Amino acid sequence: ITTKLWNTYHDPKHVPMALERCLKDLGLDYVDEFLIHFPISMQFVPFEKKYPPEWSNLDGEMVLVKNDINATWKAMEELVYNNKTKHIGLSNFNTQHLRQILSICQIKPTSLQIECHPHLSQEKLIRFAHESGIRVSSFSCLGGASYISLDMATTNDLLFVNPIILEICRIHDKTAAQVMLRWAIQRNTLPINKSSSSARMTENRGVFDFYLTKEEMKAIDSLNKNHRYNDPGHFCEGGFG
């Protein structure tokens, strides 16, 4: 079971409070993994006033605050020592962020969770994480499809109709989702994909009976355009000013 530390709780004194609230919500004594959600520190919002706080304070404003992320990580380490979580990790951190944490940590991050799909392959970041002994899991692994309804992507971003993907689907008699999940697995990443459809859940598990060739992997790699759909620098720009 994994949960995350939200941006408003980066102050070291708020880190254990945040996890305790998560444990209360989940009805647990500990979690398997606790991740820092974003390398973005925002103004503290009291639990009793607004929970979850999301991106705004009590005045409806997004307020960034100065914070030492090293101190936040040290507070995360204390949670391991106190048996509140077995592992700690990071989410949405880039290579430089990782280097910073690795330079001061006593407990190394066990995992990094990032947006990753054929339009955002994150090759260098994944390579550095793996070289550092950090497991990589990926969200939005099917690209922009789930962001269309949020006006954060358009139908032009759909990988499900990409000719390269469709040709590989034809060769293996697999769906576009299965091909993209297989691509993620063969890059030694752990794709996180959710669905409310039992048929889709079954489909998403059907990725272990075929293998993409080097040429097919390179063809999918060629679709990279370093495009991030879940980008706070875009959807929070107005709020941050």
N, C-alpha and C positions, 0 to 999 in steps of 0.2 A: 504494500500500500504506500503510495507516494502522495505527498501534499507539498504545498509551496508557501514560502514567506512572501507576503505581498509588499509592494513598494513603500507603504506607509509605516512599516514596522522594522525598518533597517537599523534604527538606533539600538545599540546592544541591549539596553534595558527592556526594549519591546520585543526582542526576538523570542525569549522563552514564553512571554505572554501570548504571542501569536500562535506558537505551537500548541500551548495548552488549550487555546480556544479551538484549534483544529481538532485536537484529541477529544475535546468535549463534544464537538459536533459529530465526530465519527464514532463516539462511544468506545474509544480505545485508550490503552495505557501508553502505547508507543506506536510509531509508524516505522515502516521499513526504510523510508527515504524522505528527506526533507530538502527541498531545493530553494535557492534564492530565485524568485520568479523573473525579475529583470534587474539589470545593473542601473536602476533608476531609483533614487531615494526621494520620497515625497513626504509632505507634512503629515505628522501623526494625526490619526482620527480615532478618538476613543471608541472602544467597542460598544459602550452603552449608548453612544450618540448615533452611530451609523455603522452597520455591519451587514454585509461586507462593504468596505469603503469605496471600492472601485477606483476610478481615476480622479475623483474630486473630493475636496474637503467639505466641511459643514456649510461653507458659503457657496458651494458649487464651483469652486475654482481649483485648477490644477497648480499646485505649488511645489516646486522643487526645493530641496533643502540640502545644505552642505552635510556630507556624511563620509566617514572613513569606511569604505567597504571592507578594508582589512579588519577593522574592529567588528563589523557585522559577521565576518567569517569566524573570528575568534569566538563570538557568541554562539555561532552554529556548532562549533567544536564542543562547546560546553554541553550542548544538548546530547551529544554522543556519550560524553563522559557520565552524564546523568541518566543514561539509559532511556531517553525520551525518543530517540531515533537510532536506528542501526547504522544508517549511512547519511551523508550530506552531499549535496551537489549543486549544480548551477543550471540556469535556464536562460536562454537568449544572451549569453555572454560571447564575446568575440575572442580572437586569439590573444590580443593584448590584455584583456580582462583575465583570461586564464593564466597568462604569465604572471600577472600581479598576484593572484591568489596563490599560485604555486610557489612564489618567492617567499611567502610568509607563513604558509600553513604548517601545522603539526599533523593535521589529518587531511589527506589529499581528497579533492572531490572524486567521488566514485563515478559520477555520471554528468553528462552535459546534454540538456534537452534543447533542440533548436528546430526552427522551421527549415525543412529540407525537402526538395522535390526536384524534378528535372529542370524547372525554370530557376532554381536556386540550389545548385549542387553542393556549395560550401566545401569544396574539395580541400582547400588548404586548412581550414578550421578543423575538419574531421581528421585529416592526417595528423595535425598537431595534437589533438586530443588523444588519438590512439597511441601516438608516440609517447605521450605522457601517462599512459595507462588509464585513461578515462573512457568509460563506456559512452557511446553516443546514441541517443534516441531522437527520433524525428517526428514532429507533428506537421500537419498540413501536407502529408506525404503524397497526396494526389493533386497538389497544386491549387489553383485558384477557384475551383468549383464551389467550395463552401463559402467563398467570400463574395460571390455575385449578389446574393440577397442583401449583403451589407454595403453594397456599392463600393466595394474595395477591389473588385475585379469585374471584367466583362466577359461576354461569351467568346471573345477573341483569345482569352487566356486559357480556354478549356484544353487540357491535355488529352482528354478522352477522345477527341476527334483529330488529334495530330497524326499526320500520315505516317511518320516514323513509328509511333506507338502502335498504330493500327496494323502496320505491316508485320510487326513483331507478334502482335496478337494473332494474326492469321497463321503465321508459321507454327506457333505453339498451341493454337486453339484455346487461347486464354482471353480473358477480358482485359481492358486497359488498366483497371485497378489492380488486377493480379500481376500484370507486367511491371507496373510501377512499384508495387510492394516487393516483388522479386528483385528489382534493380536495387532497392534500398537494402535488402537483406544481403545481397552479394557485395555491397560496399561495407559490410560489417557494421551496419547501423540497425537499430531496432525501431521499425516504423510503428507509430501509434495511430491506429485508425479506428474510428468508432462508427457505429450504425445502429439504428433502431429496428432495422429489418433483419429478421432471422435468416432470410435467404442471402442477404449481403454478408452477414457474419460468416455463414458457411462458405460463401465465395471467397472471402478474404483469407480463409484458412487454406484455400487450395493453391498454395504457392510453393509447396515443397516437393512437387512431383515433376518439376521441369527446371531447366538451367539455361540462363542467358549466355550466349557466346561472348567472347571478348569483343567481337565486332558489334554485336547488339548492344553491349554495355557502352561502347564508345559512341554508338549512334544516339543513344539516349543522353549520354553526357553532352553531346553537341547541342542539345536543346537549352543548355544553361544560358541565362541572360542576366544572372545576378538580380533577379526581381523578387523582392520580399513583399508578401501580401499582408502579413501581420506586422506592420511597421509603425511603432509608436511615433517615430519621427515624422510620419505623415498624418496619422489620425489624431495625434495629440498636439499638432503644431499650433492650432488656434488657441487651445487651452493654455499651453505653456507660454504663448506670446513670443 
